[in-house]
Structure formats: structure tokens, C-alpha cells
Amino acid sequence: MITVEELTKRYGANVSVDHVSFRAQPGTVTGFLGPNGAGKSTTMRMMTGLTPPSAGHSTILGVPYAELPNPGRHVGVLLDASAQHSGRTGREILRLGATVMGLSRRRVDEMLEIVGLSGDEGNRRVGNYSLGMRQRLGIAHALLGDPQVLILDEPANGLDPAGIHWMRGLLKSFADRGGTVLLSSHLLHEIEVIADHLVVIGRGVIVADGSKAELLNAAGTLVRGLDPDALERCLNLAGYVYQLEPDGAYVVDATREQIATATARHGVVVTELRGADGSGLEDMFLQLTANDAREQVTA
Ligand SMILES: Nc1ncnc2c1ncn2[C@@H]1O[C@H](COP(=O)(O)OP(=O)(O)OP(=O)(O)O)[C@@H](O)[C@H]1O
């Protein structure tokens, strides 16, 4: 479990992170989503003791990160895959980590294999690694101490589609075994696929926090009927608020189960029934991005 309470970071007159609070639960992948410069990395750096907060605090497994004994055995952290010493080989970096954490050397070979780095690649200097290989090495380092919690900043950066697919499977199974995963991204779709819970940050402030189902359902349900008039009568009888789209579909403020029950009761034939594309979340996210000064300059 990760708990973040009112974390705040000021740099001079600028507030980069403003009273941020959220939780990441065990058995769950929590996506920390926000456009560039929103405050994701700063929040994660404060959580892992690398940046002192101006106010607020956070705990991991019930204690502040700095108070965890042998932290790598409890929390795997990947904040900047390019921050590794470029003159060392991947294997040397993992061996150092294993020594610090009191682990056997066998664990290093296991980790190289798990993250898909060959023996030959493990013996190459990190300065010659691609960004994707550095991410794999960073994930190996984070998993080395068999932690219960993972904190990963943009771990998909630089991975190819097969690498992203592999990483999703890895993180899902980590959470399925009871682990807590917090991962950040600036891409909604990337995080939507893997996260169970979403925390959205914009300009240092949390703007949404809920289960993926809740946040995506907030966009409503799209339903289309063989006989649109009959469908509309049915929605009116059920008392649901809806909006008629230009293409004849109805976006209804109700769940799929509620609409299916109502249409079945009134004998209305439905030809399409699905979540309305999560457009509420996407709109909110685009608005956050568009309001950013960077976008206005290029607009
Ligand atoms: N050391 C620092 N000194 C001054 N300002 C900083 C410092 N570190 C971060 N900031 C500012 O804090 C804000 C948040 O930055 P942060 O790196 O946390 O965003 P982010 O959400 O991780 O963005 P990205 O997706 O681009 O990595 C930015 O405006 C950034 O310029």
C-alpha cells in the first residue's frame, strides 16, 4: 500500500505539486496519469525520498520510504532509466544492487532472463544500450529484491510494441500476486489498458481519482436500436438522461446492465451496447494538455 497525503513541492514562487493525496492499493495497478510537466516525477521523487517535500508526507507499507529497512527488498523503484552509470555493464549494475540488498548472484541471472536481456547484452556497457534495453535493465533492478511495491516513472518509454505488451503482462501478474504497482504515463491509452485504478494530475493538482471502470463509465453508455423511436420511448420510461448523437446512437447516463434490463423488459432490439469510448476522461485529459502554455504557443 502507498499513501500520499497533501504532498506539496514549491520551487521558488512556482508550485509544482499542490496538496496531492491518493492511495495505491495492494493487488492493483494504479496509473498516475498527467501531461508533460504535470508533477508526476516530482511526486514520485518525493515519495522515494529523492526530493524533500515542502509540505505533506507519504508512506510505503506504512512507513516513510527513508525509514524502510533495506528499501530495495520492499519497494522497486524506476525513476529514470537513463540515470544508470553508462560505463558499467548491465550485469555489474545488477550485481551491485544484489550486493547492497544481500542477495545471491544467481538472482542477477534470473532477472536478466525475466526482462529478456541475453547474457551477451548483460555483459555490454549500459552506454551502448538502447532506451528500451535501459528500461528493461531498470525494471530488472526494480524487481531484484523481490519487493511488494513497484514505483515506475514512464516505464514504457522506449519500449517497442512487443516490449510494452511484455511489460503489461509482468506488472499485471505482479499485482495479481498481491503486489502494489504505481506507474506513471503521459499517455491515456497506454495506461488505460493496464491500470485498475487511475489518478490523474494536471498542473500539480489531482483532477480525477477512481477505478478505471468508474472514470470510464462517467462518459456514459452508448446504445443503438433497430427501431430508434422504440428505444427512445424505452429510455424515457426508464427515466434515464440521454443525448442523441448525430449518427443516431444514444449516449445514456446509465450502466450497460441497466440499459440491457430496460430494453429487454420493453422488447426493444438493441444493435449496439458499449461504454461511450471513455470520452469524458479523454476530453478532460485533452483539456489539461491544451490549457498548457506549451500547446498554446504551437497552436
Ligand atoms: N528541480 C527543479 N527546479 C525547478 N522546477 C522544477 C524542478 N523539478 C521539476 N520542476 C518543475 O516542476 C513541474 C513538474 O515537473 P515534473 O517533472 O514533476 O512533471 P512530469 O509530470 O513528470 O512531466 P513529464 O511527463 O514531462 O516527465 C515542471 O513545471 C517542472 O519544470
The ligand as a Gaussian input file, in Angstrom:
#p B3LYP/6-31G(d) Opt

LIG

0 1
 N       14.481000      20.942000      -9.716000
 C       13.511000      21.714000     -10.189000
 N       13.581000      23.047000     -10.141000
 C       12.578000      23.825000     -10.607000
 N       11.454000      23.362000     -11.179000
 C       11.331000      22.027000     -11.256000
 C       12.331000      21.121000     -10.774000
 N       11.908000      19.854000     -10.978000
 C       10.679000      19.938000     -11.580000
 N       10.342000      21.245000     -11.734000
 C        9.090000      21.736000     -12.357000
 O        8.013000      21.063000     -11.763000
 C        6.975000      20.843000     -12.721000
 C        6.598000      19.372000     -12.713000
 O        7.644000      18.623000     -13.305000
 P        7.643000      17.031000     -13.322000
 O        8.945000      16.599000     -13.924000
 O        7.300000      16.518000     -11.989000
 O        6.443000      16.717000     -14.338000
 P        6.010000      15.353000     -15.019000
 O        4.545000      15.257000     -14.844000
 O        6.847000      14.240000     -14.511000
 O        6.324000      15.641000     -16.562000
 P        6.879000      14.701000     -17.755000
 O        5.727000      13.847000     -18.238000
 O        7.285000      15.706000     -18.792000
 O        8.034000      13.897000     -17.222000
 C        7.501000      21.347000     -14.048000
 O        6.995000      22.636000     -14.285000
 C        8.999000      21.390000     -13.836000
 O        9.589000      22.404000     -14.614000

